[in-house]
Amino acid sequence: MCNRSRYRWLEERRLTYLTKAKSMVLARRSRRDFKCHITKTRMGLSQSGHIHDTSRDFEPRSDSCTVLQADVPDVPLAVVEEILLNLPAHQVVRVCRLVCREWKELVDSASHWRERCRREEIQPCDASRTPEDWRLFYFLAKKRRNLLKNPRAEDEFNGWTIVQNGGDYWTVEDNSTEIPNHTVPKYFVTSYHLCLKQQLIDLKKEGYNAAFMDQVQPHIKISDWYAPRCDCGSEYQICVELLDQKKKPISTFEPEKVFFQQWNDQQWCEMTHVFKDYGPGVRFICFTHGGKDTQFWAGWYGIRVTNSSVEICPVE
């Protein structure tokens, strides 16, 4: 079979299996709803208001695959897995996994998600450390992104709340000094009295619900780049807080202030931190940074900041 014919055959099987899988899931849900209705009618609700446990009636069974195979040609599990690997991951979990026990075992296997990671070139930063849960690693890696808005001053101060605006206030300037492994055209710059700006990240709005944050407690990685002017002393500070629903701190990263002397080498530095094992309840992340110059010169001779990031990431 040539490559084109093989691809066409796989695509036809992929569409057939996905359509059939969706139909079977919908049918199973209809049977479940009907049985729940009968149970309520005959037995009524308990005093606690919970329906009597009939969950055993709805466990996936191998005979589901027999029904499926009655309508489509018998296909080896290796081919089924190849088809599943060509479906979107969320459909595989939400639909295909519910068809029968054999498919569930395929979808739940570490080898399936390890192969997805290999094909999509998603690999741990440290190759010597194998993820404990490849499926969780896959979805966290796919969803990973910078949760801060406008971190490089490309849209002036949009997305930021100015907490303190001392001296001649915050401003934005063009960057002429290289940041290692990054291309950053602009930065925020402070003045001769303290300048601080802040962002509050709502994790639910960013797609990380309460159950996920409480049960998984994924790593939260912080990064911030800062640099002085060569001809003026300056001060840099940062504070990142993990907050609960009432915006009270659960965990805080606030290192000592960093001071630069006049006539320094003007190099960019990176501040990093990873929150781990912070406990349940995290709903918001508050990121605050800034500084000032230490010689009280009019204008914008204070610390410069840019390329900040807050990421929900797999274990590294």
Secondary structure, DSSP 8 states (H G I E B T S, - for coil): --HHHHHHHHHHHHHHHHHHHHHHHHHHHHHHHHHHHHHHHHH---TTS-----GGGGS--THHHHHHHHHS----HHHHHHHHHTS-HHHHHHTGGGS-HHHHHHHH-HHHHHHHHHHTT---SSTTS--S-HHHHHHHHHH----SSSTTSTTTTTT-EEEEE-TT--EEEE--S-BTTB---EEEE--SS-EEEEEEEETTTTT--HHHHHHH--EEEEEEEEE--TTS-EEEEEEEEEE-TT--EEEEE----EEE-SS-----EEEEEEE-S--S---EEEEEEEEEESS--SSS-S-EEEEEEEEEE---
